[in-house]
Amino acid sequence: MAASRKIVLASASPRRRELLALVGLTVEVVPAAIDETVLPGEVPEAHVIRLSEAKALAIAGRPGVGGRWFIGSDTVVVRDGTILGKPVDADEAAAMLRSLSGRAHDVVSGYAVHDRGNGRTLSGAVVTRVWFKTLTEAEIAGYVASGEPLDKAGAYAIQGLGAFMVPRIEGSYPNVVGLPLCEVIAALEEFGAVSLFA
């Protein structure tokens, strides 16, 4: 793909790249390091949209990075209105899992697609409801010991070993993995970046 037609994913997440590959998109990965602190009074949807836009625009504005379209995304787990990010250690991961055990929570993923050619950005947030089964302490300890929860929002990965905890979801599965794929593709199509079936 010519550099002027290149799509850049402003994320270090291999899961986001893999989701885009599922629909045949090859992207260049250029991670964006930004401050992900939640602002006072910021609701989850506004938080993930702000970070998604910041990631996309940070890489689009970086000298030496080629490409036309830039994708940013951010995902949080929300329990009773409280944003759960990535746990800092095993103890926090276990506490998060206990707090999610036997109940529902929301996964909120933001996305932003920036078109360097026209300066426009399309962004939004998607919410998926996720239910956990009731977890035993042995299950929590074993899952934390696997290492999988330690770099995941809410301390679990639905696309990995963490699938054993999720009896059902309501909404988009790719959104829980970390990218609202349907909405991102729609934005790319609106910008003329892709046409999956033309």
C-alpha positions in Angstrom: 0.0 0.0 0.0 1.4 3.4 -0.9 2.4 5.5 2.1 -0.2 8.1 1.2 -2.9 5.4 1.5 -1.6 3.7 4.6 -3.7 3.0 7.7 -1.9 3.4 11.0 -3.1 1.9 14.3 -2.1 4.1 17.2 -2.0 1.3 19.7 0.4 -1.3 21.0 -2.5 -3.8 21.4 -2.0 -6.9 19.3 -5.7 -7.7 19.8 -6.7 -4.5 18.0 -4.4 -5.3 15.1 -5.7 -8.9 15.0 -9.3 -7.7 14.8 -8.6 -5.4 11.9 -6.8 -8.4 10.2 -10.0 -10.4 10.5 -11.6 -8.2 8.0 -8.6 -8.1 5.7 -7.0 -4.9 6.8 -3.2 -4.6 7.1 -2.2 -1.7 9.2 1.1 -0.2 10.5 1.3 -0.2 14.2 2.7 3.0 15.9 1.9 3.0 19.6 0.9 6.3 21.2 2.0 6.9 24.8 -0.4 9.3 26.4 -1.6 10.1 29.9 -4.7 7.9 30.5 -5.7 9.5 33.8 -9.4 9.9 34.2 -10.3 13.6 34.5 -12.5 14.8 37.4 -16.1 14.2 36.6 -15.3 12.5 33.3 -17.9 9.8 32.4 -16.6 6.5 30.8 -17.8 7.3 27.3 -16.2 10.7 27.3 -13.0 9.3 28.8 -12.5 6.6 26.1 -13.4 9.0 23.3 -10.9 11.6 24.5 -8.1 9.0 24.8 -8.9 7.5 21.4 -8.8 10.9 19.7 -5.6 11.8 21.6 -3.9 8.6 20.4 -4.9 9.0 16.8 -4.0 12.7 16.7 -0.7 12.2 18.5 0.6 9.7 15.9 -0.9 11.7 13.0 1.0 14.7 14.2 4.3 12.9 14.7 7.0 13.9 12.2 8.3 11.1 10.1 5.2 8.9 10.4 3.6 8.2 7.0 0.0 7.3 6.4 -3.4 8.9 5.7 -5.7 7.4 8.2 -5.0 6.9 11.9 -7.0 4.7 14.3 -7.0 5.3 18.1 -8.9 3.2 20.6 -9.2 2.9 24.3 -11.2 0.4 26.4 -12.3 0.4 30.1 -14.4 -1.8 32.3 -17.1 0.0 34.2 -18.6 -1.4 37.4 -21.4 0.6 39.1 -20.1 3.8 37.3 -16.5 3.2 38.4 -13.9 2.9 35.7 -11.6 -0.1 36.2 -8.4 0.2 34.2 -5.5 -2.2 34.1 -4.5 -3.6 37.5 -1.2 -2.5 38.9 -0.4 -5.9 40.4 -1.7 -9.3 41.2 -3.5 -8.2 44.3 -5.4 -5.5 42.5 -6.2 -7.9 39.7 -7.7 -10.4 42.2 -9.7 -7.6 43.9 -11.1 -6.5 40.5 -12.2 -10.0 39.6 -13.9 -10.5 43.0 -15.8 -7.2 42.4 -17.0 -8.5 39.0 -17.8 -12.0 40.2 -21.4 -13.2 39.8 -22.7 -10.0 38.2 -22.9 -7.8 35.1 -20.6 -4.9 34.1 -20.1 -2.7 31.1 -17.1 -2.7 28.7 -16.8 0.7 27.0 -14.5 1.1 24.0 -13.9 4.4 22.3 -12.6 4.8 18.8 -11.3 7.6 16.7 -10.4 7.6 13.0 -8.5 10.6 11.8 -8.1 11.5 8.1 -4.9 13.4 7.7 -6.0 14.3 4.2 -9.0 16.4 5.2 -8.3 16.9 8.9 -11.5 15.3 10.0 -11.9 12.9 12.9 -14.8 10.5 13.4 -15.1 9.2 16.9 -17.5 7.6 19.3 -18.0 5.0 22.1 -19.6 1.6 22.2 -20.9 -0.2 25.3 -21.2 -4.0 25.7 -22.8 -5.6 28.8 -20.8 -8.6 30.1 -21.9 -11.1 32.7 -19.5 -13.0 34.9 -20.3 -16.3 36.6 -19.6 -16.6 40.3 -15.9 -17.2 40.7 -14.3 -19.3 43.4 -11.2 -18.0 45.2 -9.3 -20.9 43.5 -10.4 -19.7 40.1 -9.4 -16.2 40.8 -6.0 -17.2 42.2 -5.4 -19.5 39.2 -6.4 -17.0 36.6 -4.3 -14.2 38.2 -1.3 -16.7 38.4 -1.7 -17.2 34.6 -0.5 -13.6 34.1 -3.3 -12.8 31.6 -5.2 -10.2 33.8 -2.2 -8.0 34.4 -2.3 -5.8 31.3 -6.0 -6.0 30.7 -8.7 -3.4 31.6 -10.8 -5.0 34.3 -8.2 -7.7 34.8 -9.5 -10.2 32.2 -9.4 -11.1 28.5 -12.5 -12.5 27.0 -10.6 -13.7 23.9 -8.2 -15.7 26.1 -8.4 -17.9 29.2 -10.8 -15.4 30.7 -13.6 -16.7 28.5 -14.3 -19.3 31.2 -15.8 -16.6 33.3 -18.3 -15.1 30.8 -21.6 -17.0 30.3 -23.0 -14.2 28.1 -22.7 -10.8 26.7 -25.1 -8.3 25.3 -23.6 -6.2 22.4 -20.5 -6.3 20.4 -17.9 -9.0 21.1 -15.0 -7.2 19.3 -15.8 -4.2 21.5 -15.0 -6.3 24.6 -11.8 -7.5 23.0 -10.8 -3.9 22.6 -12.0 -2.4 19.3 -15.5 -1.4 18.1 -14.8 -3.0 14.8 -18.1 -2.3 13.1 -17.9 1.4 13.8 -14.2 1.7 12.9 -14.8 0.0 9.5 -17.8 2.3 8.9 -15.6 5.4 9.6 -12.9 4.1 7.3 -15.5 3.5 4.6 -16.9 7.0 5.1 -13.4 8.4 4.5 -12.8 6.2 1.5 -10.0 4.4 3.2 -11.4 0.9 2.6 -14.2 -0.8 0.7 -14.5 -4.3 2.0 -16.6 -5.8 -0.8 -16.1 -3.4 -3.8 
